[in-house]
Amino acid sequence: MESNKKYLLSTRPLPKTVHEEGAKKNVIIEELSFIATQPIEDDELFQKIKAIAAEQHYVVFTSMSAVEAVAAQINETPAWKIYCIGNTTRKLIEEKWGADKIIATAENAQRLGERLIDDGVKDVVFFCGNIRRNELPNKMRSEGGKVEEVVVYETNETPSKLEKEYDGILFFSPSAVHAYYSQNKPSKSTTLFAIGKTTEEAIREHKGHKIVVANVTDKMEMALEAIDYLHQTTL
């Protein structure tokens, strides 16, 4: 690698503007997804989503994929009170159903569960994928709450063996971390960027690497932070 350039691998697609900003600061961004998500196609599930949408519920979303899968099945704005994780998920909910539907957001599932409990919510519908962490359901149930989990999309690992080393790698989910490590091991000089606590914890399972946890919950802002971080190391 050229000494005056840094190479950053993103495990999710990034806007062209982020690539351009990186190039201005001698940070070259490459993209490779280690997971693939797809909505579940099932008539019984579709009817269940429609039935839930016709009722008043406290609803939880922890990913954009869940929002997209649910929104594709309902035509009207549901009478829900929504709790969610992350800025990108929040923005998508606002786009689909309006900002007034969102009661609260949090940076991770543990804190979202704590907020639900603090708000006195005892019964929630959790739209999720087939791979999801246990923090929120466990937290709610430990306090006597009920969580109806509705699996609306599937996450499949698509690992690839990398042929080069990178100065930094952007991880946006624990699933991507696990898929990456199934065939790769970063060099000691590689900085691993995590979008939140749960992704950070997944990286820490593989000891010995430098981790930077983003101060934001938006993937574009996280990428810009990583660009600035790598740029500073070239000065």
N, C-alpha and C positions, 0 to 999 in steps of 0.2 A: 504494500500500500504506500502511496506517496505520503511523505512526511508532513506535507502542508495540508493534507486532506484527511477528513475523518469519515468513516463509513458507518451508517446507522441502519439497522434492519428493523423494519416495522412489521409486526405480525398481523396488522390489519391495514387495509387500503387507507391512504391519506389523500386529502385534496391536493390538487396541483399547486395551489398557493403555498402549501407547506414545503413541498419539494423545492419550489423556487426560493423560499426563504432560507432553506438549508444550503442551497447552492451559493447564495450570497455570502454565506459564512463558511464556505469550504466544507460543508457537511453534506455528503452524498447519501441520499436515502434510497434504499432498496426495500421491496415489499415481498413477503412470502407468508401466506396464511398457513398455520399449522392445524387449523380446525375448520370444519364446514358445518353450517347450521341450515336446517330446512324445517318448515312448518309441517306438522303432522296432518295428513289428509285422511280424515275419518268422519263419516256422516254422524255417528253418535257423538263425537266430540263437538262437531259444529252445532248440533242441536243443544248440547249442554252449554256452550258459550252463549248462544242466543237466549237460552232460558235465564242464565245468570245476568245477562245484559238487560233483561226486562225487569229485574228486581233491584232494590237498593242494597248495596253491599259495601263493606270496606274491602278494598282490593289492593294487592301488592304486586308490583313489577320490579324485578331486579335486572332486567336486560331489555335492550331494544328489540331483540328477536321475539321476545314474548309479546311486546306491544304490537309489533307488526303482524304476528300470527293472529292475535285476537282482533285487531282492527279490521283485518281482511274479512272477518265473519259477521261483523255487525254494521248496520247502515245508519243507525241513529246514535246520538250521544247518550251513553248510559248514565243512570242516576247513581253513579259510584262516588265514593270518597277514596281517593287514591294516595297510596304511599309508595315511594320509589327510591331507587338508588341511582346516583350518578347524574351528571349534567346532561349527557347525551340522551339518556332515557327520559329524563324530565322534559327535554325539548321536544322529543317525539310525541310524548303524551299531550303536551300543549298543542302541538300541530294537529293531532288527531281529534282531541276532545275538548281542548281549552284549558287554560291555566287554572281556572277556578275549580277544576276537579281535583287538583293536587292539594292535599292537606299538608304533607311534609316530605322532605327528601333527607337522605343520610348518605354518608360516604361508604358505609358497608352494612352488611346484613345484621350484624350484632347491634349496631346503633339504631338501625331502623326498627328492630324488634323492641329495643328499649323505649323508643319513641312511641310505638304502638301501645305498649304497656302503660307508659306515663299518661297517654291520652285516654286510657280506660277502655281501649278496644279489646274485645274478648273473642271476636269471631271474624276471621278474614278469609278471603279467597286469594290464593297465591298462584298466579299464572307463571309457569316456569318451564324449564327444559328437562330433558331426561337425566341430565347431569347437573345437579345443583348442590350447594353446600347446605349443611344442616343448621347453621347458626340461628337463622330466623325462626324456623319451625320449632327448634328445640327451646329457644328463649320464650316464645309464646306459650308453648305447652307446659314449660316449667312453672309458669305463672297461672296455669289453669285455663289458658286460652285455647281456642279451636282454630285449626288451620286446614282448610280444604285445598289440597294441592291439585291443580289442573295442569297436566303436562301438555303443552301446546306446540313444542318444537323439539327437535332432536339435534344433539351436538355429536359430531363424529370427528375423531382425530384423523388428520391427514399429514403425518410426519414426513419430513424430508431430511436427507443427510446433506449438510452444508459442505461446500467445497472450499470455503474461504472463511477467514476470521473477520469479525466486526469490532469496531471500537465501542459500539453500543447496540443494545437490542431493546426494543419496546415491547412489553408484554401487557395485554389488556384483560387477561382472564387466566384463572388457574388452569383451565383446560388447555390453553395454548402453551403454558409452561410445561405441563406434563408431556404434551405431544413433542415439544422441542427437545426435551431432555431424553426422550425415548431413543433418539438417534444421534444426539449431539451433546457436546460439553464445551462451554465457552472457555476461551483462554483466560488466564488470570488478569490480563489487562483489559478485558471487556467489561464495560459497565452495564448492568442490567437495570432497566427502568420499569417500575411497577406502577400501575394506575391506582392501586388502593391496597388496603390491608390484606384482603384475602389473596390477592395476586402476590403480594410480597411474601406472605406465609408460604405459598406454594414454591416460590424460589428458594426460600430459606431451608426447605427440606433438602436442597442440594447445596451443601456447605461450601464455603471458600470463595465466594464471589462478591464483588462490590455491588450493592443495591442502592438505587436512588428511588425513593417513593415520591410520586408526583404530588404537588400541592393542589392539584386540580382534579376534577372528575370528568373532564372533556378530553377526548382522544387528540383533537387538534391542538389544544392548549398544552397537553402533555408532550406532544411531539416538539412543539416550539420550545418548551423548557429543556428538553433533551438536546435540541440543536444548540441552544445557548450554553448549556453545560459543556458539550463537546467543543464548541468554539472557544470557550475560555481556556481549555487545555492546550490549545494551539498558540495562544498568545505568549 
